[in-house]
Amino acid sequence: MSANDGKIDSFVRHGNRIAHYLITAFVLLAGQLLLRHVEWQGSSQLHTLMELAATLLALFVGAMALIRFFSQRDDQFLYIGAGFLGTALLDGYHAVVTYSYFQPYMPSGMPYLVPWSWLASRLFLAILMFVSWLLWFKHRGDMTSAPKTKTVFTATALATLCLFLFFLVVPLPRYSFEEVIVHRPFELVPAMFLLLALIGYLYKGDWRHDSFDHWLVLSLIVGLATQTAFMPFSDQLYDTEFNLAHLLKKTSYLLVLIGLLISLYQTYQQLRAETEKRRRGELLLLERAEALTKSESWFRAVADYTHDWEYWVAPDGKMLYVSPACERITGYAAQAFMSGQVKIEQLLSPLERMAVVHHLREINTLETTELDFRIVTQAGEERWIGHVCQPIYDKSGQFLGRRASNRDITERKLAELQTLALTTALHFSPAMVVITDASGNIEYVNPKFAEVTGFPAAEALGKNPRILKSGQHPDDFYAQMWATLTTGATWTGELINKRRDGELYWESASISPILDEEGVIKRYVAVKQEITEKKKLEETLYRQANFDALTGLPNRNLFHDRLELALKKAARSTAQLALMMLDLDYFKEINDSFGHDAGDELLKQAAERMQSCIRDFDTVGRMGGDEFMILLEGFSEMRIPQEIAQRLLDELAKPFVIFGREGRVSVSIGVAFSSPQAMDKDALKKQADIALYQAKEHGRNRVVFFKS
């Protein structure tokens, strides 16, 4: 039967059992409604007979449960058995004391004694059923925490004895209240414990596969119906509800008994099957032993030609057999070992001598032993030996010594040591190391990777390196990388990646594909070094070399580079290029009146205003002091530089607020345009400088366009 078939059968069985529980509950409730108007008046004699039957049934159930407990040590059956034995005593007491013969000797009358003794029996069993589940829930199979058997029996005996004395001495109060719907409300107390036990055993879940728990759940359903749907509505002794409740009580006992009998039968069947299996196993072993005896000569032939060094040592330590392969491994012939001329202890490397000698001398140990050790051959060569040693018995079980198999594992050990050295080197490498499969899924990362990226190895394994992707590189960048790798070549470059916390970082990476013998890529190995600080230093040096420290604008060097590049582009197109040279008017007065810090602040504000007046692809640069240049590219209409120049005049003429004080300057602008006569930066600068000089000569705060 397949696993799916087993699951289907289990599901069907579960469904059937749930249906049994629901049908039982429905039948009991329907029976209560249908039979409540049926008149069935019993008698004290009938009651006594039913209770005597209940007593015998409870005794039998208790005895069977305890037999199950002592045979299998299942604590659940200890409490159930004790509960039913105690209930049997209380049911017997209930049957005897409610008999008319004993009435003159009791402190209470029949209308009080009958229901209260009934309640004591039901409550005792309900509590023990609940306790049997509760202790299972608490300890969950912890046998050391379970109460001792003597304690349970003592508690049961004391509880029943106390109840006996209580009924003999104490006058009992009123039990039934005919004026309310539930005439016997005290019946709901054991009903509560039965309900808790029912819920507990359903939660436990063993009813799905265990026959006893299934029948126990049915018994609890019947017992719960007895205490909630029948006995609480009995308004007098021996009426219909009274008699039906007594019959249902015995039914609940009988259901538990059925479960016990089925459980014991199943246990018997299991033992029988295990016995048969063991018998067949013994027969099979016997047949194998006989076959082994017949093939002894074959075994010796195989042993003599085996590649491994085999030997058999007797219980007294004498060598019984040594295979010829020992000479190939050790350099000594088999006869040297058989005669005792050479002993294995003599070949052992000093590094393992103590531990291995102890093992070799423990001939009578019954355990199979596996260990690796080194020997020194006759030629002085050191070799690794894989040693497996196990006891040998004949078919009668007599110990015959130990058989050992020694294999030369020198090559494997050297490979393991090389692998260990490589693994250690990767682990402690100052560079990040990432190994992926052919699909790019991460198989290994070293601690440096976790330190730099923030991804622990456990989180990174199985993921794609895309978890580090920052979005700072275009798709073409990665396409070129993979185009290189898929050809089997190594890719080297720099990337911006993202740490686990979202922080970006630079790394220098070298990624190499690992190919098999057929040239198929099996893995990729990446060795990476974080270079964030290096990049920051490069950026700082670049800015220091190319940008003005005060305003952040391109300095003279960078501006000249951009001007030369723009002139080359202009020479290849019809678009024009303009160079503006600017000088702030009256800046010296601001510097002298307000101070140098105020002058620096004005320069920064002036730079911001200039940038707001130009287009995104134009360039403003500071040449030094209050001298600025603006490069305008890619225009075909003269109105564009004119409009930009006018915006500059307007913006820079507005007052500046400097450290809470107002200051005013203006700007003089000289503009030169690229032409065949001015296609190099020096000529263009000279023309712009002439135009600037003319602007200052004509009263400042104006723009002059150079005319040849």
Summary of the structure (lengths in Angstrom):
residues: 708
radius of gyration: 50.6
end to end distance: 104.3
largest distance: 147.8
contacts: 2099
relative contact order: 0.04
helix: 58%
strand: 18%
